[in-house]
């Protein structure tokens, strides 16, 4: 799966969400992942985080459940080859505690990054757009069936897909978007 960044932007420079979703559907088909009707609807979203570098920084997702009352969340993350979710953290809000997360690749593999001592060679794996702002530099590779967890509440973290792309199930406490903070100053969500 080779994609060019310019394939995901219209002549006026705006992000082409429909083309992005199509790329994820193609990846799902290659992985034998079932594309249920809900994934063809408005609940399935794709984003370039406003950086204009979708093949480097972007994702798609669907919130299967986000239950504030009982404090649980089920999310599927879709990443094209080499694509990253930018570094971020989840802070306590008036509505919810800080979000805790765990991730389990279903197809492909990912590197997850958390706070702590830097893993050897990590500098060369941080995408150019995040070299100056990413502080989470402890790396762990997760393959199909393995689970990685956020080490502590409010910790900065990010992930990047391997060469086949990745489909990752996220298990978490309630997601309150008001507590989401990105390290990159230009990220839009």
C-alpha positions in Angstrom: 0.0 0.0 0.0 1.7 3.1 -1.2 -0.1 6.4 -1.0 1.0 9.9 -2.0 0.1 12.8 0.3 -1.3 14.9 -2.6 -3.8 12.1 -3.3 -5.8 13.2 -0.2 -6.1 16.9 -0.9 -8.3 18.8 -3.3 -7.2 21.5 -5.7 -7.9 24.2 -3.1 -5.7 22.3 -0.5 -8.7 21.1 1.6 -8.5 17.5 3.0 -10.5 15.0 1.0 -12.3 13.0 3.7 -14.0 10.7 1.2 -10.7 9.8 -0.5 -9.2 9.1 2.9 -12.0 6.8 3.9 -11.7 5.0 0.6 -8.0 4.3 1.4 -9.0 2.8 4.8 -11.7 0.6 3.2 -9.0 -0.6 0.8 -6.8 -1.4 3.8 -9.6 -3.2 5.6 -10.3 -5.3 2.5 -6.6 -6.3 2.2 -6.6 -7.3 5.9 -9.9 -9.3 5.5 -11.6 -6.9 8.1 -15.4 -6.9 7.7 -16.8 -3.5 6.6 -20.1 -3.4 8.4 -22.8 -0.8 7.5 -21.9 1.4 10.5 -18.4 1.9 9.0 -20.0 3.3 5.8 -22.0 5.9 7.8 -21.2 9.2 9.4 -19.9 7.6 12.7 -16.7 6.5 10.8 -14.4 9.5 10.5 -11.0 10.3 9.0 -8.8 13.2 9.9 -5.4 14.8 9.0 -5.2 16.7 12.2 -5.1 20.0 10.2 -1.4 19.5 9.4 -1.7 18.8 5.7 0.5 15.7 5.9 -2.1 12.9 6.0 0.2 10.1 4.9 2.4 10.9 7.9 0.0 12.2 10.5 -3.6 11.0 10.3 -6.1 8.3 11.2 -9.6 7.0 10.9 -11.8 5.7 13.7 -15.1 4.8 15.0 -16.3 5.1 18.6 -18.3 1.8 19.0 -19.3 3.0 22.5 -18.5 5.9 24.7 -20.5 5.6 28.0 -20.0 8.4 30.4 -22.4 7.1 33.1 -20.6 3.7 33.4 -17.1 5.0 32.4 -16.2 2.9 29.4 -15.2 3.4 25.8 -14.7 1.1 22.8 -12.8 2.5 19.8 -11.3 1.1 16.6 -8.3 3.0 15.3 -7.3 2.7 11.6 -3.8 3.7 10.4 -2.4 3.6 6.9 1.2 2.4 6.5 3.6 4.6 8.5 0.8 6.9 9.6 0.9 8.3 13.2 -1.6 9.6 15.7 0.1 12.8 17.0 1.4 12.9 20.6 -1.3 13.8 23.1 -2.7 13.3 26.6 -6.1 13.1 28.2 -6.6 15.4 31.2 -9.2 15.3 34.0 -12.2 17.5 33.2 -15.3 18.6 35.1 -17.1 15.7 33.4 -14.6 12.9 33.7 -11.4 11.6 35.1 -8.3 11.4 33.0 -8.8 8.8 30.3 -6.9 5.5 30.7 -6.2 3.4 27.6 -5.0 0.1 26.3 -4.4 -0.9 22.7 -4.6 -4.3 20.9 -3.6 -4.6 17.2 -6.1 -6.8 15.2 -4.3 -6.5 11.9 -0.8 -5.2 11.2 1.4 -3.8 14.0 2.2 -0.5 15.7 4.8 1.1 17.8 3.3 2.8 20.8 5.3 5.6 22.6 5.0 6.7 26.2 6.8 8.8 28.7 10.0 7.5 30.3 13.6 6.9 29.2 14.1 7.1 25.5 14.4 3.8 23.6 17.6 3.5 21.6 17.2 4.8 18.0 13.8 6.4 18.7 15.0 9.8 17.3 15.1 8.3 13.8 11.6 7.0 14.0 9.8 10.2 15.1 8.2 11.7 11.9 9.7 15.1 10.9 6.5 17.0 11.9 7.0 15.9 15.5 10.8 15.9 16.0 10.6 19.1 18.0 7.5 18.5 20.1 7.3 14.8 20.9 8.4 14.0 24.5 7.1 10.4 24.7 10.1 8.4 23.6 9.7 5.0 25.3 8.9 2.7 22.4 7.1 -0.6 22.5 6.2 -2.7 19.4 2.7 -4.3 19.5 1.8 -7.1 17.2 -1.5 -8.9 16.6 -3.0 -10.0 19.9 -0.6 -8.1 22.2 -1.9 -5.4 24.5 -0.1 -2.2 25.5 -1.3 0.2 28.1 -0.9 3.8 29.1 1.5 3.8 32.0 -0.2 6.5 34.1 -3.1 9.0 33.9 -2.4 12.1 31.9 0.8 10.7 30.3 1.7 11.8 26.8 1.6 9.1 24.2 1.4 8.5 20.4 1.5 5.6 18.0 2.6 4.8 14.5 1.7 2.0 12.1 4.0 -0.5 10.5 4.4 -1.0 6.7 1.0 -2.9 6.4 -1.0 -0.3 8.2 -2.8 -1.3 11.3 -6.3 -1.8 12.8 -6.1 -1.4 16.6 -8.8 -1.9 19.2 -8.7 0.6 22.0 -10.1 -0.2 25.4 -10.5 2.8 27.7 -12.4 4.8 30.2 -14.9 7.4 29.0 -13.5 9.7 26.4 -14.2 13.4 27.1 -12.9 15.4 24.2 -12.6 18.4 26.4 -9.6 16.8 28.1 -7.7 16.0 24.9 -4.4 17.9 24.5 -1.9 17.6 21.6 1.8 18.4 21.9 2.1 19.8 18.4 0.9 23.4 18.5 -0.8 23.3 15.0 -2.9 20.1 15.5 -6.6 20.6 14.9 -9.2 18.0 16.0 
